[in-house]
């Protein structure tokens, strides 16, 4: 008799703890319909529309908005927009410095680490005869001015050989 009561009590406590933690989890990814997204966020995005929604999550004392852009079969490319205000009224496109040429308005296959303010990107272009694979990392002490800390590239699309490191800072 005691075991079923104890088990039921644990279930109740577990359910309460789960509900509590889900309400208190600060970095929840939220999908927002384009029709309901702030016009300032939409205006900051330079690429063509691919999906009917954009996402929003807490990042660096503000909000990171992400919008998927046209991509090839090997990449999921997205624009990253930052706003200090949740309503997005002060939204600005994040530009990612590259070792050569203009800053990137979008990054591919992005991994974002809010705790360390890092963005990792992996771009694969098997149709380019020169460079097939690029791996990059930025740290955004200032969310609108990420600093390029790592960039390497290779002709090998699988990324096993031929790497050339262009940037390697800590």
N, C-alpha and C positions, 0 to 999 in steps of 0.2 A: 504494500500500500504506500509506503514512504517513497519508493522509487518512482512510481508514476507521478506523484505530487511534485517531487523534486524536478523531474524531467519537464513537467508542465511549467513550473516556476522558471526554469532556465530558458524555456522557449519564450515566455513572456518578457523576461529580462533581455534576452537576445534581440527580440523584435523591437523593444523599446530602444536599445542601444543602436540598432541599425537605423531606425527612423531618426533618432537624434543626430547621428553622425551624417546622414544624408542631408539633413537640414543645415548642418553647420559646416559642411564641406565647402570651402570658399572657392575652389577652382573647378567649377562645373562648366562643361562645354554646353552652350546653349545654341540651338539652331533658331535663326530668325528669318522669317519669310522676307524676300526682297521687297515685297510691297509694304512691309511693316518696318523695314530697316531705315535708320536715319538717313536723310538725303545727303548729309555731309559725309557719311561713311561711303555711300554709293558714289558720290562725286570724286572721292579720293582714289577709287579703284580705276586703273587705266586699261585693264584687259577686258576682252569681250565677256559677256555673261555666259556661263555654262550651266549653272544650277539655279533653281528658284529660291535658294536660301543662302544665307551666309552664316558663319558661326561667330560666337562671342565668348571670350573667357577672360578671367582676371589675369592681369599681367603687369608687373612692375609699377604697382600703385595706380593702375588704370585698367583699360580694357583693350584686348587684342581682338580685332575683327578679321576674319579670314574669308576670302572669296576664291573659289576655284576658277582657274583660267583655262583657256584651251590648252590641251596637252597632246603629247604623242603617246603611243602605246606603252612606253617605258617610264613615263613620268606623270605625277600628279602635281601640277603647277598651281600655286596659289599666291594671291596678293595678300600682304599683311598690313593692316591699318591699325594705328594706335590712337586711342583717345583717353584723356584723363577722366572724362565724364562718362557715366554709364549711358547717357542718352546720345552719345556720339557727336555732339554739336561741335567739338573741337578736333574732329578726326583728321589725321594726316597719314598719308602713305609712308610706310617705312621703306627707305631706300638702303639696299645692301651693297656696300663697297665691294668691288672686284679688284683683283691685282692689276688689271689693265682694262681700259675702256670705261664706259659709263656705269654708274651703279645699277644694280638689278632692281627692277620694280616688282618682280615676283621671284619666288624661289621654289625649287622642285623637291618633292618628297620630303617636306620639312618635318623635322622633329623639333619640338619646342619644349624647353625645360624652364618653367617659370621661376623656380627657386633660385637658379643660377643665372637667369636671364639669357640663356643660350638658344641660338637657332642653329641647327645642323641641316645641311642640304646635300642631296645626292642627285646629280643630273646625269642622265645617260642619253646619248644621241648617236645611235649606230649609223645614222645616215651621214654624219660629218666624217670625212676622211682623215681629219687631223687629230682631233680630240674626241674620244667617245665617252669618257667617264670623268666627272668632276665631283670631288667631295670638298665641302667647305663648312666652316664654323664661324659664327659671329657671337660676340658677347655684347649685350646692350645695357651698359651701365646707365646710359641715357636711352630710353626706349625708342626715341626717334633717330638716334645716331649710333646704330650698332657698329662695333669695331671688328674688322676682319682679323681673326687670329689664326686661321688655318685655311689653306687652299692647296689642293693637289689635283693633278690631272694625268690621264693616261690614254693611250690609243686602244688599250685592251678593255673592251666593253665589260668583261667579267671582273676587272679590277685586280687581277692576280699579278701582273707584271708591268714594268715600264713606267712606274710612277715618277712624276716630276713634281717636287714640292716647290710652290712659288711663294707661299707665306707660311711661317711657322713661329708664331709669337705666343707668349703666355699671357 
